[in-house]
Amino acid sequence: MARKETIRFAAYRAGRITGTAMGMTMAEKVLARTSGREAVGVGTYLTCKADLLMTHEAFTLCAMQLSGLGVKEVFDPERVTIVLDHYFPAPTEQMAHGHSLAREFARTFGVRHFLGHAGICHQVLTERGFIRPGDLVFGTDSHSTTYGALGAAGAGIGLTEMTYVLATGELWLQVPPTVRFLLEGEAGPAIMSKDVMIHLAGRFGTEVAQYKAIEYAGPVARRMSVAGRMTMANMGAELGAKFAFFEADEVALAYLARRVDGQIAPFGADADAEYEAVHSVDISELEPQIACPHNPGNVKPVTDIGEVPVQQAFLGSCTNARLEDLAVAAKILSGRKVHEGTRLLVTPASQEVYLEATKAGYTQTLLEAGAAITASGCGACPGGHSGLLAPGEACISTTNRNFRGRMGSPEADVYLASPASVAAAAVAGRITDPREFWSETTLV
């Protein structure tokens, strides 16, 4: 069930979108509201009240710390969510015990939104209406920036910080400067939002937004689906961002209309907001992009990759594997077979996505092509228990990170790419240009 607001909480949120005497960025607006100020300046230290907390398996460790401190309840049971996604199904007895403790602690602390194994945390919270424009959301996952797809300020924090916020409902933050990417032009055939995002990492580097906020704007950003926006907000973390926003416009509001109780208002930066930097990026000539080992910023166009056989192709993670991504993969794989030297793993982002993909016939197409479809969750991405790579193997993946040893052996290579490029590579048995298989122009 979606989170329902109390009258008190609705009143608390009411001042969120009012104007101020000086223009503010999206990050400044959120932090001003949650700290009780009219306006804030870059570099200011604030104590901010959280609108929502997201935890996964880490909740067990946080709860143990709370218990050790004698804390018997969380600050607000309505604003805490738990999703078991990183290690599901439990790969070891120890992890199964951790899951059991998470359920027990959820009952002990009165957490109202224990969402179990519904899928990947960021996907589940978004599709179930927990994320709202202008929210301040803390999560025990570095890719909590994903919530910026709907205009929320999502930030990953550590276990000690989360333990503190669970008890108090607040955390200190420094107001970050904001970098704005103006995305312009028209996407060419087989270009997806993942290609745009990888291009930004390659062109501007993985520290361009270190402890800064990002705003994605411009005509390309406005045309993107919520799925595409989630991909780019998610990988804001790979640029170092504290928050990564899209404006909550009519696209976001239409998505939220059937998922959230009550009225939702647009949310964006003021027209006279000040930015540390504004980068204009024309995607009109952009080719499909590949991030090569062992850094998301080590980027080349697919036509410069050369002959790279892949033993594994992975379509999954909080970056991709939404319904739209599975639809693209199904189009490419329809009537074709996965190469005999390659295994294709598909991990739908949530049970809802899995169900909708099944109704649409995508899972049947993928299975007939030779894909292996796994339970919804993080799967091969964190390299914890499934889809591990052997020494000398290469994987093309829709994930967000390709650090050495990330998905298994430190002697394996991981290449980051779009769902279209992953599906094309699965058919060819090597990294190849997805435009050979798919010519549509859509920014999923």
N, C-alpha and C positions, 0 to 999 in steps of 0.2 A: 504494500500500500504506500502511496505517496505520503510524504510528511505533511501533516495538517498543522496550520498555524493557530496558536492561541491568540486571543484578543491582545494580550500583553505583548506578545512577540510581533504581531502585526503593527502595533503602535510603535514599537521600538524601531521597526524598519521604515516607518512612514517618512522620515526625513532624508531618506537615502538619495533621492534624485532632485532635490531642490538646488537651485542655482546659488552661486556665491558671488561676491564682489570681484573675485579674481578667477580667471579660467583655470580649471584643473584637469589633469589627465584622469583616466579611469582609475588607476591605482591610487592617486591622491584623493579622489572622491570616496572610494571605499574606505581608505584608512582614516579620512576625516570623520566620516559617519561613525565608524566603529570605535573611534577614540573620543567621540563626543565633541569634536571641534567643528568650527565653521569652515576652516581652511587649514591646509598644512603645506609645509615647504619641504623640498628635497633635502634629505640629510637629517631631518628631525627624528628624534626617537620618541615613539609613542607606545602606550599600552592600549591594545585593541581587543575588543570583545569579539569572539568567534561566533559566526552564524551557524556553522556546522563543522563537525569533526568526522573524519573518515579514518578508520583503522582496518587493517587486515589481520594476518596472523600475529602481527606485532602487538595486538591488543592484549594477548596473554601476558607478555612481558610487562607492559604498562600496568596492567591490573595487579600483577605481583608486586610491582613497586608501590602502587597505591596501598595495597594491603599492608606492606611492610611499614608504611608511614602512618598507618592507622586510619586512613581515609576509607569511609564506608559507602560513599555514593559519589557519582559523577555530578558535575555542576548542573547539568540539565539533561535528563534521559532522552528528551525529544530531539536533541541536537547531536546525538552520537550515533554513528553507524558502524557496523562491523560486517565485512565481507571476507570470506575465506577463499582466496584465489591463487596465491603464489604456489601453494603446495597442495593442490587438489586434483585428483584424489590423493589422499595422504600416502606418500611413498615409503614412509618408514613408521615403525611403531612409535618412535619418539614424536614424530610430527602428528600422528593420530592422537597421541596423548595431548599435544598442544592444542589441537582442534577441540578436544573434549573439554580442556580447561577453559578455552575461549567461550564455549557455550555456558559452562558453569559460572564463570565470572560475569558474563552478560546478565544472567539471572540475578546474581548477587548484587550487582551494581544497578540493576533496574534499567538496563539499556533497552529502549523500546524497538530499535531497528536493527535486530540481528538478522542479516540477509543471507546468512549461510553461504552456500556455494552457487549463487545465482549467476556467477560469471566474473569478469574482471571488474574490480572495484569502480574504476572511473566510468566504465560503460554502464554499469548497473545504477549508480547514483544518478547519472544523467538521464537515462531512459525511464527511471522511476520517479522523476520529478523532484528529486532532492536538491538540485542545483538551480538557483535562480539568479537573474541578473543583479549585479551589485553585491552579491554575497561575499563574505570573507570565509574561506574554507581552508582548514588545515588538515593535511593528510600524512599518514606515515608511509608515504611513497613519493619519490622525487618527481614523478610525473603527474602530481596533483595539479600542475599547470593546465591540464586538460580542461578543467572547468571554465577556463577563459573562453572556450568556444561559445558559451552562452553568456558571456559578459561578467562572469564571476572571477574574483581574485582567489585562485587556488594556489596554495604553496605547500611544498613538502617540508616536513620537519622531522627531527630525530625523536628517539624513544623518550629521552629525558624531557624534552620540550612537550611532547604529547602527554606524558604523565602529568606535567604541571597544568596543561590546558584542560585535561579531563577533570582535574580537581577544581580549577578556578574559573575556567571559561574565558581566560584572557592570556595574551602573550605580548611581549614587547617586540616592536618592529622598527626598523629605520625606513623612512619614506624613500623609496628608490627613484632615481631618475628614470625616464621612459625613452625608449628607442622606438621610433615609428617606421614601419615598413609599408610604403605605398606600392601596392601590387597592381601593375597596369598591363594592358595588352590583351591578347586573345590566346588561349591555350591551343596548341597544335594537337594533332592526333595522338592518342594514347598517353597524353600528359595528365597526371593526377596530382592532387595536392601534395602527395609525398615527394614527387619530383621537385615541386616548388620549394618545399621545406629543405630537402637535401641540398638544393642549389644554394639556398641562403647560408646553410652551414659551410658549404665549400667556399662561397664567395666572401663571406664576412668573418668566418672563423667561429670557433666554438666558445669564444669568450667575449663576443661582441656585446652581450647583454649580461655580463657577470654582475650579480646582485642588482639588476635593473629590471624594469618592467618592459614588456613588448606590447605594442599595439599593431595588429595587422589591419590595414585599411586599404582604400582604393577600390576601383571597380572590380578587380579580380576577387578580392576578399568578399565584397558584397554579393557576388554571384555564387560563391562556394556554398555547398550543402553543409548542414550541421556536421555530417560525417567528415567532410574535408576539413572543416574548421577544427574539429577535435584532433585530427592528425597533426595539424600545424601548432595548435596550442600545446598539445602533448610534447612535441619535440622542441618547444621553447626551452625546455630544460637542457637540451643539447647545446643551446646557445648561452647557457648560464643564467637564464632568466629566473627571477623570483616569481613573477606573474607573467602570463602571456594571454592577451585579450583580443577578442573580436568584439565589435559593437553588438549589443543586443538589439538587432533590427527586426524587420518584419519576418525574415527567415527564421531567426531564433524564436521569436514570439509565436510563429505558426507551429514550430516544433513543440513548444512548451504548452500550447493551448490545450492539447489533449492529455497532458501529463501532470499538470500542476493545478491544484485547487486555488480558486481566487484569481484576481486580476494580476497581470504582469505588465509592467511598464517598460518601455525602451530604456536602454542605459548606454551611455557613451561618454566620450570626453567632451569638454567644452570646446567651442570653436576657437577660442583664444588660449587654449592650453599651450604650455611651453614644453618643448622636448629637448633632450640632450642631443639627439641626432634624428634626422629624417632621411631615409634611404628610398629612392625611387627604383623599382625593379620592374623592367619590362619582360614579360615571359613569352612574348610572341615567337621568338626564335628558339625557345628552350627545347632541348632534346630530353628524352628520358635519362634520368640521372642515377648514378650508382655511387654509393659511399663505400670505398674500398677499405680493407683492413689497415690498421686496427683503430680507426678513428672516424666518427661521423662526419668530420670535416675534410676527410681525404676523398674528395669527390671528383668524378670524371663523367662526362657524357658517355652513354652506353656504346657509342660508336668508337670510343677510344679505349675500350676495355681489352680487346683482343680475345684470344681463345682461352676461356676459363671454364672448364668443366665443373659442374656442381653435383655433389652426391646427395645433397638435401636441399629442398625448397620448403620454406616455412611461411605460411600465411596465418598470422596470428598476432597477439599482443594488444596492449592498450592503444597502440598507435594505429592499428588497422584491424581487419577481420570483422568489421561491421557489415551490415546487410549489403550495403552498396558495394563494398569490396568483394564480397563473395559473389555478387552478381557479375562483376567484371571478370573474375577468375572463371566463373562458369561459362561465360561467353567465349573466352579464349580456349577453354578445354572441351567445349561441346564438340562431339564427333572426333576428338583426338585422344591420344593416350599419353600418360606420363612416361617419359623416357625410361628404358629398362635399367639404366645406370643411376637413376635418380629416385629418391623417395620424396613424395610431396605430403607434408603434414599440414592439416588445416585445423585450426582451433578457433571456433566461433567466439566472438568477444563476450557473449552472454547466452544464457538459455533462451532468452527472448529472441535474440538474433538467430540462434540455432533453429528454433521453431519456425520463425518466419522464412528462413532460408529453405527449410524443408517443405513448407507450404508452397513456396514459389518454384520448387523443383531444382534449386541450386545444389542441394546436397546430393541428390540423385545423379546429377550431371558430373559432379566432382568424384563421386564414388565410381561411377562407370568409367571415368577416365583413369582411375587407379589411385586416387588420393586416399589417405588415411585420415579420418575425421575423429578428433579427440574430444573429450569433455571440455566444456567452456572453462576458461581460467587462463592464467599466465603461460602455462605450458612450457614450451622450449625457450621462451625469452630469457628468463633469469638463469637458465642452465641448472636448475635444481634437481630435476627428476625425470624429465622426458625430453626426447629429441636431442640428446647429447651427441656431440661430434667426436669422431675418432681422430687420432693424429693423422695429419695429411689430408683430411677431408675439407671440402669447401661447402658453405651453405649460403644461399641467397635468401634473404629474410625481410619481412615487412616490419621488423622490430625497430627500436630506436637507438640501440647501442651495439657496437661491434668490437668492443674491447677484447684484447687477447684473453682467451680462456673464458669468455662470457658464456658460451654455450657448450662447454665441455673442454676438450683438450686445448692447452695453450699452443699446440702445434697445428690447430685448425684455423681456417680463415672464414670470416663472416662478412658478407657483402650486404649492405642495406639497399632496398629498392622498393618500388611501388608494388601493389598487388598485381598489376598488369605485367610488370617485369618478372615477378616471381612465377606467375602462371606460365608465361612464355618460356622461361628458363626450364621449368618442369617438363615442358613438352620437348624442348630442344636438347635437354641434358647439359646445357651450358648457358652462361649468361648471353642473352641475345636481345635484339631490339624488339620490344613488344609491338611496334608498328607493323611488323610482319604478320601479326595475328589479329590486331584490333586497331581500327582506324577512327573510332569515335572521338569526339572532342567534348569532354565533360570533366569538370573538376571535382570528382569525388575525393 
